[in-house]
Amino acid sequence: MKKKLNGSPVVYSFFDYATNTVSHVVVDESTGKVAIVDSVMDYEPNSAHISFESADRIIKFIQENNWELQWIIETHAHADHLSAAPYIQKKLGGTFAISEHITIVQNVFAKIFNLGEDFDTKAGQFDKLFKDGESFKLGSIEAYVIHTPGHTPADMTYVIGDAAFVGDTLFMPDFGTARCDFPGGSAETLYESIQKIFALPDSTRLFMCHDYLPEGREEYCWESSVKDEKERNIHVGGSNDKADFVKMRTERDAKLTMPRLILPAIQVNIRGGHLPPEEDNGVSYLKIPVNKL
């Protein structure tokens, strides 16, 4: 899917060291319209205490520049951080968007967490469910979405002008690609999804959702390009073919432990960043399913 879109957004990125997550503020300077991609709620796992310092930094930045928040975007339901989307939306407005395939993820994890019939598995927690190839605008900048599953069934790449936000599908060339061993994940599917990204113009700027500072690099990075990834990505670049990738990814994933925050993150993120409903004592509780992941 190779489209030449008009516009080049300015991208400001905010790195969260606790989760190695990058949140992006995407700006159409001609209109002052803004999108936030993959926001972070601060969560302290030992005490299950939440706060919003990371989100407040972004909110303050947007307010100081007198910009208008148009979109709050999730690339997928993350397993390594909790979304701050509802908190940001309450402060700044905007349309909260995710892939229509989030319902697949909701149905899978509703069973794992035994959430019951009251849990909405039809994605009513979100304002906008994007379909593969669907177009939208950020201010005056043309944009569209590419369904890029494999890491999860609901991963979506957002192409905004000459920039694309790839979530956990790709990492920087020296770190490779995302794991595929979560429920509904597939190394074969991820490889095919990455080829969709590689079909974008070589000059397309690619923005990652995470960076883990691989050995030999001293600074965190989160911006690459289609050309760089095709030529240098250690998992899918150069001469690496599908069979090589699937073998490598499957063997690598089998050795990985679950992300530190997967249990709280998934429960919150399939709810669109909302905590579970408070119980009769006014407290919200997160579940810990034993031997399920």
C-alpha positions in Angstrom: 0.0 0.0 0.0 2.0 3.0 -1.3 0.3 6.3 -1.0 1.9 9.8 -1.3 0.2 12.0 1.3 0.3 15.7 1.6 1.8 17.2 4.7 4.6 16.8 7.1 3.7 16.9 10.8 6.1 18.1 13.5 6.6 15.3 16.0 7.5 15.9 19.7 8.3 12.8 21.6 8.1 12.1 25.4 10.1 9.1 26.8 8.9 7.3 29.9 11.9 5.7 31.5 9.8 3.5 33.8 8.2 1.6 30.9 10.6 2.4 28.0 7.6 3.9 26.2 7.6 6.8 23.8 4.5 9.0 23.5 4.3 11.2 20.5 2.7 14.6 20.1 2.0 15.0 16.4 1.3 18.6 15.3 -0.1 20.2 12.1 1.5 23.6 12.6 -0.7 25.2 9.9 -3.9 24.6 12.0 -2.6 23.9 15.5 -4.4 20.6 15.5 -2.6 17.8 17.5 -2.7 14.0 17.9 -1.3 12.1 20.9 0.0 8.6 20.1 0.3 6.0 22.9 0.0 8.0 26.1 1.2 6.6 29.5 -0.5 6.4 32.9 2.0 6.2 35.7 1.6 2.9 37.6 3.7 1.8 40.6 3.3 -2.0 40.7 4.3 -2.6 44.3 1.6 -0.4 45.7 -0.8 -0.5 42.7 -0.7 3.3 42.9 -1.6 5.4 39.8 -0.7 9.0 38.9 -0.5 11.1 35.9 2.8 13.0 35.8 3.7 11.7 32.4 0.3 12.7 30.9 0.4 16.1 32.7 3.7 16.9 31.0 2.1 16.4 27.6 -1.1 18.2 28.6 0.9 21.2 29.8 3.0 21.2 26.6 -0.1 21.3 24.4 -1.7 24.0 26.5 1.4 26.2 26.5 1.4 26.1 22.7 -2.3 26.9 22.4 -2.8 23.8 20.3 -6.1 21.9 20.0 -6.1 18.1 20.6 -8.0 16.4 17.8 -7.0 12.8 18.2 -5.9 10.4 21.0 -4.6 7.4 19.3 -3.7 3.9 20.5 -1.6 1.7 18.2 -2.9 -1.4 20.1 -3.8 -2.6 23.6 -0.3 -2.4 25.2 1.0 -5.0 27.6 3.8 -2.9 29.1 2.1 0.3 30.1 -1.3 1.6 31.0 -3.0 4.2 28.8 -3.8 7.7 30.1 -6.2 8.4 27.2 -9.4 9.0 29.3 -7.5 11.3 31.7 -6.1 13.3 28.7 -9.5 13.4 27.0 -11.1 14.8 30.1 -8.6 17.6 30.2 -8.3 18.4 26.5 -11.1 16.7 24.5 -10.3 14.9 21.3 -11.5 11.7 19.6 -10.2 8.5 21.1 -9.3 6.0 18.4 -8.0 2.4 18.0 -8.3 -0.5 15.5 -11.6 -2.1 15.1 -9.8 -5.4 15.9 -9.6 -4.4 19.5 -12.7 -6.5 20.0 -10.7 -9.6 19.3 -8.3 -8.7 22.1 -11.2 -7.8 24.4 -12.9 -11.1 23.9 -9.7 -13.1 24.5 -8.7 -11.3 27.7 -12.3 -11.1 29.0 -12.1 -14.9 29.3 -8.6 -14.9 30.8 -9.7 -12.4 33.4 -13.2 -13.8 33.8 -14.7 -10.3 33.4 -18.3 -11.5 33.1 -21.2 -10.4 30.9 -21.1 -6.8 32.2 -17.8 -6.2 30.4 -18.2 -4.5 27.0 -16.4 -6.6 24.3 -17.7 -4.4 21.5 -15.3 -1.6 22.0 -17.8 0.9 23.4 -14.9 2.4 25.5 -13.5 4.1 22.3 -14.9 6.9 20.2 -13.5 5.7 16.8 -12.7 2.2 15.5 -10.5 2.5 12.4 -10.8 0.0 9.6 -7.8 -1.1 7.5 -7.0 1.5 4.9 -9.4 4.1 6.3 -8.5 7.8 5.8 -8.7 10.6 8.2 -7.1 14.0 8.7 -4.9 15.7 11.4 -5.8 19.3 10.8 -5.0 19.8 7.1 -2.6 16.8 6.9 -3.9 13.7 5.1 -3.6 10.4 7.1 -4.7 6.8 6.9 -4.3 3.5 8.8 -2.7 0.2 8.0 -3.7 -2.9 9.9 -0.4 -4.5 11.0 -1.2 -7.5 13.2 1.2 -10.1 14.5 2.4 -8.6 17.8 -1.4 -8.6 18.7 -4.4 -9.0 16.4 -5.3 -5.3 16.8 -2.0 -3.5 15.9 -2.5 -0.5 13.7 0.1 1.7 11.9 -1.0 5.4 11.6 0.4 7.1 8.5 0.1 10.9 9.0 1.6 12.8 6.1 5.2 11.7 5.7 5.3 10.1 9.2 4.1 6.7 10.3 3.6 5.5 13.9 4.2 1.8 14.1 3.5 1.0 17.7 5.3 -2.3 18.7 5.5 -3.7 15.2 9.0 -2.5 14.6 11.8 -1.2 16.8 14.9 0.7 15.9 17.0 -1.2 13.3 19.6 -2.3 16.0 16.8 -3.9 18.2 14.6 -5.5 15.6 11.0 -6.4 16.0 8.2 -7.1 18.5 7.4 -10.3 20.2 4.6 -12.5 18.8 3.8 -14.9 21.7 0.8 -13.0 23.2 -2.6 -14.5 22.6 -3.5 -14.0 19.0 0.1 -13.2 18.0 1.9 -14.7 15.0 5.4 -14.4 13.7 4.2 -15.2 10.2 1.6 -12.5 10.4 4.0 -9.9 11.8 6.4 -10.5 8.9 3.7 -9.9 6.4 2.6 -6.7 8.3 6.1 -5.4 8.3 6.1 -5.8 4.5 3.1 -3.4 4.4 5.2 -0.8 6.2 8.2 -1.4 3.9 5.9 -0.7 1.0 5.7 2.9 2.1 8.0 5.5 0.4 11.6 5.0 1.6 11.7 8.5 3.0 8.7 7.9 5.3 9.7 8.7 8.9 8.9 5.8 11.3 8.2 6.5 15.0 8.6 3.7 17.5 6.6 3.2 20.6 9.5 1.8 22.7 13.2 1.7 22.9 15.3 -0.6 25.1 18.8 0.8 24.5 20.5 -2.3 23.0 24.1 -3.0 23.9 26.5 -0.7 22.0 24.2 2.3 21.9 24.3 5.1 24.5 21.2 7.1 23.8 17.5 6.2 23.5 16.2 6.6 20.0 12.7 6.2 18.4 12.8 7.7 14.9 13.9 5.7 11.9 12.8 5.5 8.3 11.5 2.9 5.9 14.8 2.9 4.1 16.8 2.4 7.3 14.6 -0.4 8.5 14.6 -2.2 5.1 18.4 -2.0 5.0 19.5 -2.4 8.6 16.8 -4.0 10.8 18.6 -6.9 12.4 15.5 -9.1 12.2 13.8 -8.2 8.9 16.2 -6.0 7.0 18.7 -6.8 4.3 18.7 -10.5 3.2 16.5 -11.8 6.1 13.6 -13.7 4.6 10.3 -14.9 6.1 11.4 -18.4 7.0 14.5 -17.0 8.8 12.4 -14.4 10.6 9.7 -16.9 11.8 12.4 -19.3 13.1 14.3 -16.5 14.9 11.2 -14.9 16.4 9.6 -18.2 17.6 12.8 -19.3 19.2 13.5 -15.9 20.8 9.9 -15.5 22.1 10.0 -18.9 23.8 12.8 -17.6 26.1 11.1 -14.3 27.0 9.3 -13.7 30.3 6.0 -11.9 30.4 6.2 -8.0 30.6 6.4 -6.7 34.1 3.1 -4.8 33.8 1.1 -7.1 31.5 -1.6 -8.1 34.1 -2.6 -4.5 35.1 -1.9 -3.1 31.7 -4.1 -5.4 29.7 -7.0 -5.1 32.1 -6.9 -1.3 31.9 -6.1 -1.0 28.2 -8.9 -3.3 27.0 -11.2 -0.9 28.9 -9.8 2.0 27.0 -7.6 3.2 29.8 -10.3 3.0 32.5 -9.9 1.2 35.8 -12.3 -1.7 36.6 -15.6 -0.5 38.1 -15.3 0.3 41.8 -16.8 -2.3 44.2 -19.1 -1.5 47.1 -16.3 -0.2 49.2 -15.4 2.4 46.6 -12.2 0.7 45.6 -11.2 -0.6 42.1 -9.5 -4.0 42.0 -7.3 -5.6 39.4 -7.2 -9.4 39.0 -4.3 -11.7 39.0 -5.1 -14.9 37.0 -2.8 -17.7 38.2 -1.0 -19.8 35.6 -2.9 -18.3 32.7 -0.1 -16.5 30.8 
